[in-house]
Amino acid sequence: MTVIKFVKENREVIAAQGANLRFKALENGIDIYTLMGKMMNCGGYGQCGTCVVEVVEGSENLSPKTEVELKKLKKKPESYRLACQTLVNGPVSIQTKP
């Protein structure tokens, strides 16, 4: 088990190793979408890019960026990830809606 800390929300969520970041956020009532993302998200398939989060700490505890992320986030800071494409393997701090 590991801990995902959501900085803005001041919440910590317990997750199994290898858990999907988007799924754990939504399962625990953490809002990761902006208004547009709420209306137009792809449901976690990496196609829309609306579940962008910023990794504040623990990026080494996340799965490597997927090809989808590299394409969707190429003009964004290196610390940005798509929650739907990110697996958590250790403690991490996340900033939602960067």
C-alpha positions in Angstrom: 0.0 0.0 0.0 1.1 3.6 -0.7 -0.2 7.1 -0.1 -1.3 9.6 -2.7 -1.3 13.2 -1.3 -3.6 15.7 -3.1 -2.1 19.0 -2.1 -4.9 21.5 -3.0 -7.5 19.3 -1.4 -5.3 18.6 1.7 -6.3 14.9 1.4 -4.4 11.7 1.5 -5.6 8.5 -0.2 -4.4 5.0 0.4 -3.8 3.0 -2.8 -2.5 -0.4 -3.7 0.8 -0.4 -5.6 0.2 0.0 -9.3 -3.1 1.8 -8.8 -4.3 4.1 -11.6 -4.1 7.8 -10.4 -7.3 8.9 -12.1 -9.3 6.1 -10.8 -8.1 6.6 -7.2 -8.8 10.3 -7.3 -12.3 9.9 -8.6 -13.1 7.0 -6.3 -12.2 9.3 -3.3 -14.1 12.3 -4.5 -11.0 14.3 -5.7 -12.0 16.6 -8.6 -9.3 16.4 -11.2 -11.3 18.0 -14.0 -11.8 21.6 -15.0 -15.3 22.5 -16.2 -14.5 21.7 -19.8 -12.9 18.4 -18.7 -16.0 17.4 -16.8 -18.1 17.8 -19.9 -15.7 16.4 -22.5 -13.4 13.8 -20.9 -12.7 10.6 -22.6 -13.3 8.4 -19.6 -9.7 7.5 -18.9 -8.4 6.4 -22.3 -5.8 9.2 -22.7 -7.4 10.7 -25.8 -8.6 14.1 -24.4 -5.8 15.3 -22.1 -8.2 16.9 -19.6 -7.0 14.9 -16.5 -3.7 16.8 -16.3 -2.1 16.9 -12.9 1.3 18.2 -11.6 3.6 15.9 -9.7 4.9 17.9 -6.7 6.9 15.1 -5.1 7.6 11.4 -5.8 7.7 11.4 -9.6 10.2 8.5 -9.3 7.3 6.4 -7.8 5.2 6.7 -10.9 5.1 4.6 -14.0 7.1 6.0 -17.0 5.3 8.4 -19.3 3.3 6.6 -22.0 3.5 7.5 -25.7 0.1 9.1 -25.3 1.4 11.4 -22.5 4.5 12.3 -24.4 2.3 13.4 -27.3 -0.4 15.2 -25.3 2.0 16.9 -22.9 4.9 17.8 -25.2 4.4 21.6 -24.6 3.8 21.2 -20.9 6.3 21.2 -18.0 8.0 17.9 -17.3 6.2 17.5 -14.0 2.8 17.3 -15.7 1.1 13.9 -16.2 -2.2 12.5 -17.4 -3.8 11.0 -14.4 -5.5 8.3 -16.5 -2.1 7.1 -17.8 -0.3 7.2 -14.5 0.2 4.2 -12.2 1.3 4.8 -8.6 4.1 2.6 -7.2 5.0 4.6 -4.1 4.3 7.8 -2.1 3.5 10.8 -4.3 2.1 14.4 -3.9 -0.2 15.6 -6.7 -1.5 19.1 -7.6 -4.8 18.9 -9.3 -5.8 21.3 -12.1 -2.4 22.9 -12.5 
